[in-house]
Amino acid sequence: MNAFETISAAAQKVGYRQEALVRNYAFADVLTATATTRCVELAAFTQTPPSYRSAALAVVTSDDQSGLDARELVQQYRALGAPLLFVVAGDAVTLWQVRGGTPPRILERLTISELPALFERNSDAWRPDAIHRAKSIGAVETGYQLDFVDAGLLPAIESELHVKLDRLLVDALAAATNARRSGDGVDTRLIFRMVFRLLAAKVLQDRHSSWAKKWNPDDLPSVLQNIESYYSLDKMPILGQQQLPLAANAVWDTLRNGISFSNISADDLAFVYENTLITPETRKLFGTHSTPRQVAEYIVQRLELHHHKPESLRIYEPFAGAGIFLVSALRHLRDLLPVTLTDQQRHEFLTARISGGEIEPFACEVAKLSLILADYPNHNGWKIEELDLFEGDLLKERLRSNNVILCNPPFESFSKKEKADYKIAQTVNSKPMAVLDAALDAHPLCLGFVLPRPFIVEGQFIEQRKRIEKLYENVEIVELPDRIFNASTIEAALLIARNKRKINSSKITLRSTEIFDRDRLRFLKRGDVTAQRQVLRDVDDNLGDLWIPPLSELWHYLCDYPKLNSIFDIHLGARWKYDQALAVSPVKKKGFVPGLFNAEDVRQFFIPKLSFIDLDPAHLTHALGRDWLSPKIIANAVRLSRGPWKLAATVDRQGLGFSQQLLGLWPKSTDIALEDYAAVLNSPIANAFLSTRYPAHRFRIASFGELPVPPSLPGRTREFVLEYMELASSSEIFQNREKHLIELLDAIDAAVLDAYDLPLRLERELLNLLHDVKRPVAHPWTNWDERHSMPGLHLGEKLAGRYQPYGGWVVKVFDALPEEEASVLRIFGNGDS
């Protein structure tokens, strides 16, 4: 037998079904810019239909005429997704491990006759179910990892695939738009349905389905009629609208000429279909909401459904929107099924255990179509009910009938009419709170929710957090950055709760996960997170306190320090009875005084812009009787950045007024050095404190007042601040001005950190959190490590010159080795004995 016959026979012997062994398998190399079509002589898949997710091993021949070395040859086949690649050159065979971010690695060199023994020796690890589990679960469950399965390969393929699929669909929609005559609009619903049908047709065609032979690809009505028949869909009136045939032909031509769908996982196509076509305009038109793919994928993956028997799971998504949670659940549950099941058996299993509900008809249709795409090559059968889940006891009934709840509920409050119409709205005003309560009442095996960010620590959700802690042994909360949802700027968090509490269980494992704004796109593309913290504690300790704040050990270290509110009275600025925009003026008016209106009008130790604001008591609803003329510190009350540098403060001895976008700190004693406390408020400590306590858009005065402050500050701190403030506000330009400002700011930071007297490790954790160049100062700034990259020292020690990287510091620190010892070392180093 030749190499292909030998490998095929050996693969079947370890469990690969004959239909999962494909000769001359073509696929799009999505890891190249042009998505070149490549072909392997033989590919083995863990299950059908074949895709990069189920690819296990492949065989190619080496062509000496290509000029490629072996590694370059193997590298060309990464996008197939198979972790093992056999390269055949005559009678010699080389086995390679294919990796995502690093070059491939040789595992074996052998001859064709030795291949059966190789398969037999690795039969346990190379079984289709073992490789499938390693690829699908191994990244989160180390017990399923296999040495030869690189965890980075699938994410690398997936992220590039989604980019290229998105681009293809955008091009297809653009072609449809260009094909339609100006002013002759086509129903958006019809466009959506048409694109689904043509995507499904391309899948069948690229995968050489026997059904695709029923149509003529150049005859669009023939294509559409056969797809509608295949999936039992309503007939679309393609010929009933003048412009639709033009748009449909343009879409079909674009898709046909795009990348091959042969190796694409069907759920990837469903994700992109939903994400690309549910645009902000579509959401506004039809009220359809959507969950970003990586949010759904992260939640479902972290629920660790593989710890349950698949037949025991019943997955439900209330308020399903476009059904992205259901598509993710389909993929993860399908990965748990035996690889011996046929496509039809898997389909019947999944449709019986995955369902959803949604009030908006168009969203229901999108969700069903997405599930159909994700379930190729099976026909329809998905259950997405069109219903108002807030009516009567519908929500309670549906949740109790299922045991895995996935939900992105509506975030708004119940309206006055809804409170009158819905029984569920009688006791709670917040829709997400009502839905979460209903889910907890059902006691599901696990649940994954998208919730408003106040859920993390705010008191309004304390009862729900307590119930979660009593019900589950593992709870993870994820803080999402703003702008994670395409059509919304809502501030959201994720709740992932699993492992129902046993009777004798008294411990809870908490995990807190953060995605910083700087990592938002990395998360949306690959699911990467910024930071994670985990603790195991008793259930009776801090019941309902489920969030582990960053730098929690630091805040514990500083818990006995004085608090800012013991030294200052802290108040928000003015609020007016009339339109706020009219309360500020660039020129002086009657009743107007110099002051600050926007949060951005203050920078650290510096006021870049003064306006005139109305402080006529007759016009104010807030801040009446405030002593505006007395010395104080002014700081922003609205964050200045999505990053960790959110706070800026400066000393005011001019008697400035300010709006409620800012706050003032009036000293409780006349002997308070305002410059010292401005240094504290502008320091890494204060910015980290406000970023980690509750990362909201606006600071709460209560949290602000809890800032720990040092008992005293070094004597030169005020001197540094005064010099910095004078230089920052000076209009004089001279050489090295910015350099001197940075040096002064470093000196201020070091003085404040010295006053807190932190252990080195805690100081390093603090400064690492603030590794952000967007500091709200009046000049360019780079973080300390870029300018003082000496490990093992406090910032103050670095600035004090205890360690200088240049100037012969080694000779100053260490004594020279005596000559007789140096001679012995030289002899030893030369290899003489």
C-alpha positions in Angstrom: 0.0 0.0 0.0 1.1 3.6 -0.6 1.3 6.2 2.2 -2.3 7.4 1.7 -3.8 3.9 1.8 -1.7 3.0 4.8 -2.6 6.1 6.8 -6.3 5.8 5.8 -6.4 2.2 7.0 -4.5 3.0 10.3 -6.8 5.9 11.0 -9.9 3.8 10.6 -8.4 1.3 13.0 -8.1 3.9 15.7 -11.7 5.1 15.2 -12.1 7.4 12.2 -15.2 6.8 10.2 -14.7 6.2 6.5 -16.8 9.2 5.5 -14.6 11.4 7.8 -11.5 10.5 5.6 -11.5 12.8 2.6 -9.2 12.5 -0.4 -8.0 15.7 -2.2 -9.6 18.0 0.3 -9.6 21.7 -0.8 -9.8 24.5 1.7 -9.3 28.3 1.8 -6.1 29.4 3.5 -7.6 32.2 5.5 -4.2 32.9 7.1 -3.0 34.5 3.9 -4.2 37.8 2.6 -5.8 36.4 -0.5 -7.3 33.2 1.1 -5.6 31.0 -1.4 -7.3 27.7 -2.0 -5.0 24.8 -1.0 -5.4 21.0 -1.2 -4.2 18.1 0.9 -4.1 14.6 -0.6 -5.8 13.1 2.5 -7.5 14.7 5.6 -9.1 12.9 8.6 -11.8 14.6 10.6 -13.1 13.9 14.1 -16.7 14.3 12.9 -18.6 15.3 9.9 -19.2 17.8 8.3 -15.5 18.5 7.9 -14.1 21.8 9.0 -11.0 23.3 10.6 -12.5 22.7 14.0 -12.8 18.9 13.4 -9.6 18.5 11.3 -7.4 15.9 13.1 -4.6 14.9 10.7 -3.6 15.4 7.0 -1.2 14.0 4.5 0.7 15.9 1.8 3.5 15.0 -0.5 6.8 16.9 -0.7 7.7 18.4 -4.0 11.4 19.1 -4.3 10.7 21.3 -7.3 8.8 23.8 -5.1 11.9 25.2 -3.6 10.3 25.2 -0.1 12.0 23.7 2.9 9.9 21.3 5.0 8.9 23.8 7.6 7.6 26.3 5.0 5.6 23.5 3.3 3.9 22.5 6.6 3.3 26.2 7.4 1.2 26.5 4.2 -1.3 24.0 5.6 -1.9 25.7 9.0 -5.4 27.0 8.0 -6.6 23.4 7.6 -6.7 23.2 11.4 -5.2 19.7 11.7 -2.7 19.5 14.6 -0.8 16.6 12.8 0.6 16.7 9.3 2.3 13.9 7.5 4.7 14.9 4.8 5.5 12.0 2.4 8.7 12.1 0.2 9.1 8.8 -1.6 9.2 6.1 1.1 10.2 8.6 3.8 7.5 10.1 6.1 7.9 13.1 8.4 5.3 13.8 11.1 4.9 17.5 12.1 3.0 19.3 14.9 1.2 22.2 13.3 1.1 25.3 15.6 -0.6 28.7 15.5 1.9 31.3 16.5 5.2 29.4 16.3 6.9 27.3 13.5 5.9 23.7 13.2 7.8 21.0 15.1 9.0 17.6 13.9 7.6 14.7 16.0 8.7 11.6 14.0 10.8 10.5 11.1 9.9 7.1 9.7 9.1 5.0 6.6 5.7 4.1 5.2 6.0 0.5 6.5 6.4 1.9 10.1 3.2 3.9 9.9 0.8 1.2 11.3 3.0 0.7 14.4 3.0 4.5 14.9 -0.8 4.7 14.9 -1.0 1.7 17.2 1.5 3.3 19.6 -0.5 6.5 19.7 -4.0 5.1 19.4 -5.3 6.5 22.7 -4.1 10.1 22.0 -5.0 10.0 18.3 -8.6 8.7 18.6 -11.1 11.2 17.0 -12.8 11.8 20.3 -9.5 12.5 22.1 -8.4 15.0 19.5 -11.8 16.6 19.3 -12.0 17.2 23.0 -8.4 18.5 23.1 -9.3 21.1 20.4 -12.7 22.1 21.8 -12.2 21.8 25.6 -8.4 21.6 26.1 -7.9 25.3 26.3 -10.1 25.6 29.4 -9.8 22.1 30.9 -6.2 20.9 31.2 -7.3 17.3 31.7 -8.2 17.2 28.0 -5.0 18.7 26.7 -2.7 16.8 24.4 0.9 17.7 23.9 0.6 17.8 20.1 -2.5 19.9 20.0 -1.5 23.6 20.0 -4.1 25.7 21.8 -3.3 28.7 19.7 -4.0 27.2 16.3 -7.8 27.3 16.4 -8.0 30.9 17.7 -5.6 32.1 15.0 -7.7 30.5 12.3 -11.0 31.6 13.8 -10.0 35.3 14.1 -8.8 35.6 10.5 -11.7 33.6 9.2 -14.2 35.9 10.8 -12.5 39.0 9.4 -12.6 37.5 5.9 -16.2 36.3 6.2 -17.3 39.7 7.5 -15.5 41.4 4.6 -17.1 39.1 2.1 -20.6 39.8 3.5 -20.0 43.5 3.6 -18.9 43.3 -0.1 -22.0 41.3 -1.0 -24.3 43.8 0.7 -22.5 46.7 -1.0 -22.9 44.9 -4.4 -26.7 44.6 -3.6 -26.9 48.3 -2.8 -25.1 49.3 -5.9 -27.3 47.1 -8.1 -30.5 48.7 -6.8 -31.7 51.8 -8.6 -31.6 55.0 -6.6 -34.8 55.6 -4.8 -36.2 52.1 -5.4 -35.7 50.6 -1.9 -36.1 46.9 -1.2 -37.5 45.6 2.1 -34.6 45.0 4.4 -36.2 41.8 5.6 -36.2 40.4 2.1 -32.5 41.3 1.7 -31.8 39.5 5.0 -33.7 36.4 3.9 -32.1 36.5 0.4 -28.6 36.6 1.8 -29.3 33.7 4.1 -30.5 31.6 1.2 -27.5 32.4 -1.0 -25.1 31.8 1.9 -26.7 28.4 2.5 -26.5 27.7 -1.3 -22.8 28.5 -1.3 -22.2 26.2 1.6 -23.9 23.3 -0.1 -22.1 24.1 -3.4 -18.6 24.5 -1.9 -19.1 21.3 0.0 -20.2 19.4 -3.1 -23.5 18.4 -1.6 -25.6 16.2 -3.8 -28.5 18.7 -3.3 -26.5 21.4 -5.0 -26.6 19.3 -8.2 -30.3 20.1 -8.3 -29.8 23.7 -9.4 -28.1 25.6 -12.1 -25.8 28.1 -10.3 -26.3 30.6 -13.2 -30.1 30.5 -12.7 -30.9 32.4 -9.5 -34.5 31.4 -9.2 -33.4 27.7 -9.5 -30.9 28.2 -6.6 -33.4 29.9 -4.3 -36.2 27.5 -5.0 -34.0 24.5 -4.2 -32.7 26.1 -0.9 -36.2 26.9 0.2 -37.2 23.3 -0.5 -34.1 21.9 1.3 -34.8 24.0 4.5 -38.6 24.0 4.3 -38.6 27.9 4.1 -41.3 30.2 2.9 -41.0 31.1 -0.7 -39.4 34.6 -1.1 -41.0 36.8 -3.7 -37.8 37.2 -5.6 -39.6 38.0 -8.9 -42.2 40.1 -7.2 -40.1 43.2 -6.7 -38.4 45.0 -9.6 -35.1 45.6 -7.8 -34.7 42.4 -5.8 -33.4 40.3 -8.7 -30.7 42.8 -9.4 -29.6 42.8 -5.8 -29.8 39.0 -5.5 -27.7 38.5 -8.6 -25.1 40.9 -7.3 -24.9 39.1 -3.9 -24.7 35.7 -5.5 -21.9 36.8 -7.9 -19.9 38.2 -4.9 -20.4 35.1 -2.8 -19.6 32.7 -5.6 -16.3 34.5 -6.3 -15.4 34.7 -2.6 -13.4 32.4 -0.4 -14.3 28.7 -0.3 -16.7 27.6 2.5 -15.6 24.0 2.3 -13.5 24.1 5.5 -15.5 26.7 7.4 -17.2 25.6 10.5 -21.0 26.3 10.1 -21.3 28.1 13.4 -18.6 30.6 12.3 -20.7 31.4 9.3 -23.8 31.8 11.5 -21.9 34.1 13.9 -20.7 36.4 11.0 -24.1 36.3 9.3 -25.8 37.6 12.5 -23.0 40.1 13.4 -22.6 41.6 9.9 -26.2 41.8 8.9 -27.7 43.0 12.2 -26.4 46.6 11.7 -27.3 49.6 13.9 -29.9 50.5 11.3 -31.4 47.1 11.4 -31.5 47.1 15.2 -33.2 50.5 15.1 -35.7 49.4 12.5 -36.7 46.1 14.0 -35.7 46.5 17.6 -33.4 43.5 17.3 -30.6 43.3 19.8 -27.4 41.3 19.6 -24.7 39.9 21.8 -21.1 40.1 20.5 -19.9 36.6 19.5 -16.9 36.6 21.9 -19.2 37.6 24.8 -21.4 34.6 24.1 -18.5 32.3 23.4 -16.7 33.4 26.6 -19.8 32.8 28.8 -20.7 29.4 27.3 -17.1 28.2 27.4 -16.7 29.2 31.1 -19.9 27.4 32.0 -17.9 24.1 31.4 -20.8 22.2 30.1 -18.5 19.2 29.5 -18.8 18.4 33.3 -22.4 17.4 32.7 -23.9 14.5 30.7 -25.1 16.1 27.4 -28.5 14.3 27.7 -29.1 16.0 31.0 -28.8 19.6 29.6 -31.7 21.7 28.4 -30.4 25.1 27.2 -32.7 28.1 27.0 -32.2 31.7 25.9 -35.0 34.2 26.9 -35.0 37.5 25.0 -32.9 35.6 22.4 -32.6 38.5 20.0 -30.6 37.2 17.0 -29.8 34.0 18.9 -26.0 34.4 19.2 -26.0 32.6 22.6 -27.9 29.7 21.0 -25.4 29.3 18.2 -22.6 29.3 20.7 -24.5 26.7 22.9 -25.1 24.6 19.8 -21.3 24.5 19.0 -20.2 23.7 22.5 -22.9 21.0 23.1 -22.3 19.4 19.7 -18.6 19.1 20.7 -19.6 17.0 23.7 -21.5 14.4 21.6 -19.9 11.1 20.6 -18.1 11.3 17.3 -19.9 8.1 16.2 -23.2 9.9 15.8 -24.5 10.8 12.4 -25.3 14.3 11.4 -29.0 13.6 11.6 -28.7 12.0 15.1 -26.8 15.1 16.3 -29.4 17.3 14.9 -32.2 15.5 16.6 -30.3 15.6 19.9 -29.6 19.3 19.7 -33.0 20.6 18.6 -34.5 18.7 21.5 -32.3 20.5 24.0 -31.7 24.0 22.7 -34.5 26.6 22.4 -35.3 30.2 22.9 -38.0 32.9 23.1 -38.2 36.4 21.6 -41.0 39.0 21.2 -39.7 40.5 17.9 -40.7 38.5 14.8 -37.7 39.5 12.7 -35.3 38.6 15.5 -37.0 35.2 15.8 -36.4 34.6 12.1 -32.8 35.7 12.3 -32.2 33.4 15.2 -33.7 30.4 13.4 -31.7 31.1 10.2 -28.5 31.4 12.2 -29.1 28.1 13.9 -29.9 26.5 10.5 -26.6 27.8 9.1 -24.7 26.5 12.2 -26.3 23.1 11.9 -25.3 22.3 8.3 -26.1 19.9 6.6 -29.3 19.3 8.5 -32.7 20.7 7.7 -34.8 23.0 10.0 -36.4 22.0 13.3 -35.2 24.8 15.7 -37.7 26.1 18.3 -37.6 29.9 18.8 -40.9 31.0 20.1 -42.3 34.4 19.3 -43.8 35.5 22.6 -43.8 38.2 25.3 -42.0 36.5 28.2 -43.1 39.2 30.6 -46.7 38.3 30.2 -48.3 36.3 33.0 -46.0 33.5 34.2 -44.4 32.7 30.8 -40.9 33.6 31.9 -41.1 31.6 35.0 -42.5 28.5 33.1 -39.9 28.6 30.4 -37.0 29.0 32.8 -38.2 26.2 35.0 -38.5 23.8 32.0 -34.8 24.2 31.3 -31.6 24.0 33.4 -29.0 26.1 31.5 -30.0 29.8 31.2 -28.2 32.1 28.8 -29.5 35.6 28.7 -28.8 39.2 27.6 -32.0 40.8 29.0 -33.4 44.2 28.1 -31.5 46.8 30.3 -34.2 49.4 30.7 -36.7 49.8 33.5 -40.3 48.9 33.2 -42.4 51.7 31.8 -45.5 53.0 33.6 -47.7 51.0 31.2 -45.6 47.8 31.7 -45.9 48.1 35.4 -49.7 48.1 35.0 -49.7 45.3 32.5 -47.1 42.8 33.9 -47.3 41.0 37.2 -43.5 40.6 37.2 -43.2 44.4 37.2 -45.2 44.9 40.4 -42.3 44.3 42.8 -39.2 45.4 40.9 -38.5 48.3 38.5 -35.5 47.0 36.7 -36.0 44.5 33.8 -32.5 42.8 34.2 -33.1 42.4 37.9 -36.6 40.9 37.3 -35.2 38.4 34.8 -32.2 37.5 37.0 -34.6 36.9 39.9 -36.8 34.6 37.8 -33.7 32.7 36.6 -32.5 32.2 40.2 -36.0 31.1 41.2 -35.6 28.2 38.7 -32.4 27.0 40.3 -30.7 26.1 37.0 -27.6 24.0 36.9 -25.7 27.0 35.6 -26.5 30.4 34.2 -24.7 33.0 32.1 -26.0 36.6 32.0 -25.1 40.0 30.5 -26.0 42.6 33.2 -25.7 46.3 33.8 -22.3 47.1 35.3 -23.7 48.2 38.7 -24.3 44.5 39.3 -20.6 44.1 40.1 -20.7 46.0 43.5 -23.7 48.3 43.7 -26.2 47.9 46.6 -29.2 47.7 44.3 -28.1 44.2 43.3 -27.0 42.9 46.7 -29.9 40.6 47.2 -29.3 38.9 43.8 -25.6 38.5 44.6 -26.4 36.9 47.9 -28.8 34.4 46.3 -26.1 33.6 43.7 -23.6 32.9 46.4 -26.0 30.6 48.2 -26.9 28.7 45.0 -23.5 28.2 43.3 -20.0 27.1 44.3 -18.2 28.8 41.3 -19.0 32.4 40.3 -17.2 34.5 37.8 -17.9 38.2 37.1 -16.4 39.9 34.1 -16.1 43.7 33.8 -16.5 44.7 30.2 -15.2 47.9 28.8 -17.5 50.4 27.2 -18.2 50.1 23.4 -18.2 46.3 23.6 -21.6 46.2 22.0 -21.7 47.5 18.5 -25.0 49.5 18.7 -24.8 50.6 22.3 -22.6 52.4 24.8 -24.0 50.5 27.8 -21.7 49.7 30.6 -22.1 45.9 31.2 -20.8 43.0 33.1 -21.0 39.3 32.7 -22.2 36.8 35.3 -21.2 33.2 35.0 -22.4 30.9 37.8 -22.0 27.1 37.8 -21.7 24.0 40.1 -24.9 24.1 42.3 -24.0 24.2 45.9 -24.1 20.8 47.7 -25.7 20.5 51.1 -22.4 20.2 53.0 -20.5 22.8 50.9 -19.4 25.9 52.7 -16.8 27.3 50.2 -17.2 29.5 47.1 -14.6 30.0 44.3 -14.7 33.5 43.0 -13.1 34.7 39.8 -13.0 38.3 38.7 -12.0 39.0 35.1 -11.2 42.4 33.5 -11.0 43.5 29.9 -9.4 46.9 29.8 -10.4 49.4 27.1 -7.0 49.0 25.5 -7.7 45.3 25.0 -11.3 45.7 23.8 -10.5 44.8 20.2 -8.3 41.8 21.2 -11.2 40.5 23.2 -13.7 40.9 20.4 -11.3 39.3 18.0 -9.8 36.4 20.0 -11.5 36.4 23.4 -8.3 37.6 25.2 -8.8 39.1 28.6 -6.6 41.6 30.5 -6.5 40.3 34.0 -8.0 37.6 36.2 -8.0 37.1 40.0 -9.3 34.1 41.9 -10.0 33.3 45.6 -11.5 30.5 47.6 -13.4 31.8 50.7 -16.1 30.7 53.1 -19.7 31.4 52.1 -20.4 33.2 55.4 -17.7 35.8 54.8 -18.9 38.9 53.0 -22.0 37.2 51.7 -22.9 38.8 48.3 -19.4 40.3 47.8 -18.6 38.5 44.6 -16.1 40.9 43.1 -12.4 40.7 43.8 -11.2 44.3 43.2 -7.8 44.8 41.5 -5.0 45.5 44.0 -7.2 44.1 46.8 -4.1 43.3 48.8 -3.0 46.9 48.5 -6.3 48.3 49.7 -6.2 45.8 52.6 -2.7 47.1 53.5 -4.0 50.7 53.5 -7.3 50.0 55.3 -6.1 51.7 58.5 -4.8 54.8 56.8 -6.8 58.1 57.3 -9.6 58.6 54.8 -9.9 61.7 52.6 -13.3 62.6 54.0 -11.7 63.0 57.5 -9.7 65.9 56.1 -12.0 67.5 53.5 -15.7 68.2 53.0 -16.4 67.0 49.5 -19.2 68.4 47.3 -20.4 68.4 43.8 -20.6 71.7 41.9 -23.5 73.8 40.7 -26.7 72.5 39.1 -29.2 74.8 37.5 -32.9 75.2 37.2 -32.7 75.8 33.5 -30.8 74.4 30.5 -27.3 73.6 31.7 -25.7 74.7 28.4 -26.9 78.3 29.1 -25.1 78.4 32.5 -21.7 78.8 30.9 -20.3 81.7 28.9 -17.0 82.6 27.3 -17.5 86.2 28.5 -18.5 87.7 31.8 -22.2 88.3 32.4 -24.2 89.4 35.4 -24.2 86.8 38.1 -21.5 84.8 36.3 -18.1 84.2 37.8 -14.8 82.7 36.6 -14.9 78.9 36.8 -14.9 75.5 35.2 -17.9 73.9 33.4 -16.7 70.6 31.9 -14.7 67.8 33.6 -12.1 68.2 30.8 -11.4 71.8 32.1 -9.1 70.4 34.8 -5.8 68.6 34.4 -3.4 67.4 37.0 -2.1 70.6 38.8 -3.3 72.7 35.8 -6.4 74.4 34.5 -6.3 74.6 30.7 -9.5 76.6 30.3 -11.5 79.1 32.3 -15.1 80.1 31.5 -17.7 82.1 33.3 -20.5 80.2 35.0 -23.8 81.3 36.6 -23.6 81.3 40.4 -26.7 83.4 41.0 -28.4 81.6 43.9 -31.8 82.1 42.4 -30.8 79.9 39.4 -29.3 77.0 41.4 -31.0 73.8 42.5 -27.8 72.5 44.2 -24.7 73.9 45.9 -26.6 76.8 47.5 -24.5 78.5 50.1 -21.3 77.0 49.0 -18.2 78.9 50.0 -16.8 79.3 46.5 -14.2 82.0 47.5 -12.3 79.9 50.1 -9.2 77.9 49.1 -10.0 74.4 47.9 -9.1 71.6 45.6 -11.1 71.1 42.4 -11.3 67.6 40.7 -13.3 66.1 38.0 -16.4 64.1 39.0 -16.8 62.6 35.6 -14.0 60.3 34.5 -11.4 61.7 32.1 -10.5 58.4 30.5 -11.6 54.8 30.0 -8.1 53.8 31.0 -6.8 53.8 34.6 -5.9 57.5 34.7 -9.3 58.9 35.4 -8.7 61.7 37.9 -7.1 65.1 37.8 -7.0 67.7 40.6 -5.6 71.2 41.1 -5.5 73.8 43.8 -7.8 76.7 43.6 -7.0 79.9 45.5 -8.8 82.2 43.0 -12.4 81.5 44.3 -13.5 79.6 41.2 -17.0 78.2 40.7 -17.7 75.0 38.9 -20.5 72.7 37.7 -21.6 69.3 38.9 -19.2 67.7 36.4 -16.6 68.6 38.9 -16.3 68.5 42.7 -14.6 70.5 45.3 -12.7 69.5 48.4 -12.9 72.1 51.1 -10.3 71.5 54.0 -11.8 71.0 57.4 -8.8 72.7 59.0 -6.9 75.8 58.1 -3.5 74.2 58.4 -4.1 71.7 55.6 -1.5 72.0 52.8 -3.7 71.8 49.7 -0.7 71.2 47.4 0.2 68.1 49.3 -3.3 66.6 48.9 -3.5 67.7 45.2 -0.4 65.5 44.9 -2.2 62.6 46.6 -5.3 63.0 44.3 -3.1 63.1 41.2 -1.0 60.1 42.3 -1.1 56.5 41.1 -2.8 55.5 44.4 -5.9 57.8 44.0 -6.3 56.9 40.3 -6.0 53.2 40.9 -8.4 53.5 43.8 -11.2 55.2 41.8 -10.6 52.9 38.8 -10.9 49.7 40.9 -13.5 50.6 43.5 -16.2 51.0 40.9 -15.2 51.8 37.3 -18.2 53.9 36.4 -18.6 57.0 34.2 -19.1 59.2 37.3 -17.3 59.0 40.6 -19.5 58.6 43.7 -18.6 61.1 46.5 -18.9 58.2 49.1 -16.2 56.2 47.2 -14.1 59.4 46.7 -14.2 60.1 50.4 -12.9 56.6 51.3 -9.6 57.2 49.5 -6.8 56.3 52.0 -4.3 59.1 52.4 -0.9 59.0 54.0 -0.5 60.3 57.6 2.1 62.8 56.3 4.0 63.8 53.2 7.7 64.6 52.8 8.4 68.3 53.3 9.5 69.0 49.7 6.2 67.7 48.2 4.6 71.1 48.3 7.7 72.7 46.8 7.6 70.3 43.9 3.9 70.9 43.3 4.2 74.7 43.4 7.1 74.6 40.9 5.2 72.2 38.7 2.0 74.3 38.7 3.9 77.5 37.9 5.8 75.8 35.0 2.7 74.1 33.6 0.7 77.3 33.5 3.5 79.4 32.2 3.2 80.7 28.6 7.0 81.0 28.4 8.6 78.5 26.0 12.2 77.3 26.8 14.4 74.3 26.0 13.8 71.2 28.1 10.5 72.5 29.6 8.7 69.2 29.0 11.6 67.2 30.4 11.6 69.3 33.5 7.9 69.0 34.0 8.2 65.2 33.7 11.0 65.2 36.2 9.0 67.3 38.7 6.0 65.0 38.2 8.2 61.9 38.9 9.4 63.6 42.1 5.8 64.3 43.2 4.8 60.7 42.5 7.8 59.3 44.3 7.2 61.5 47.3 3.5 60.4 47.6 4.5 56.7 47.2 7.2 57.1 49.8 4.6 58.5 52.2 2.4 55.5 51.7 5.4 53.3 52.6 4.2 50.3 50.4 6.0 47.0 50.2 7.9 46.8 46.9 5.7 44.1 45.5 2.5 46.1 46.1 4.1 49.2 44.6 5.0 47.3 41.4 1.5 45.9 41.1 0.1 49.4 41.4 2.4 50.9 38.8 1.8 48.0 36.4 -2.0 48.7 36.6 -1.3 52.3 35.5 0.8 51.3 32.5 -1.1 53.8 30.4 0.4 56.8 28.6 -2.9 58.8 28.6 -2.3 60.6 31.9 -4.4 63.8 32.2 -1.4 66.2 32.3 -0.5 69.4 30.4 2.4 67.8 28.5 3.4 64.5 26.9 4.1 61.7 29.5 5.4 58.2 29.4 5.1 55.7 32.2 7.9 55.3 34.7 9.2 51.9 33.5 9.9 53.3 30.1 12.2 55.9 31.6 13.4 54.1 34.8 13.4 50.4 33.9 15.4 49.2 36.9 13.8 46.2 38.6 13.9 45.6 42.4 13.6 49.2 43.6 10.9 51.6 44.6 10.3 54.6 42.3 11.8 56.9 44.9 15.0 54.8 45.1 15.3 54.9 41.3 15.0 58.6 41.3 17.4 59.0 44.2 20.2 57.5 42.1 20.8 54.4 44.1 21.1 52.5 40.9 22.5 54.1 37.8 22.6 51.9 34.6 25.6 53.9 33.3 28.8 55.5 34.6 30.6 52.5 36.0 28.1 51.6 38.7 29.3 48.0 39.0 32.9 49.2 40.0 31.3 51.5 42.6 29.2 48.7 44.1 31.5 45.7 43.9 35.1 45.3 44.9 37.5 44.0 42.3 38.4 40.4 42.4 42.0 39.8 43.8 44.4 39.1 40.9 45.4 35.6 42.1 41.7 34.5 42.1 41.1 36.2 38.7 44.1 34.3 37.2 42.6 31.0 38.3 39.2 31.9 36.8 40.9 32.9 33.5 42.7 29.5 33.3 39.5 27.6 34.1 37.6 29.6 31.5 40.1 28.8 28.8 39.6 25.1 29.4 43.2 24.5 30.8 43.7 22.2 33.8 
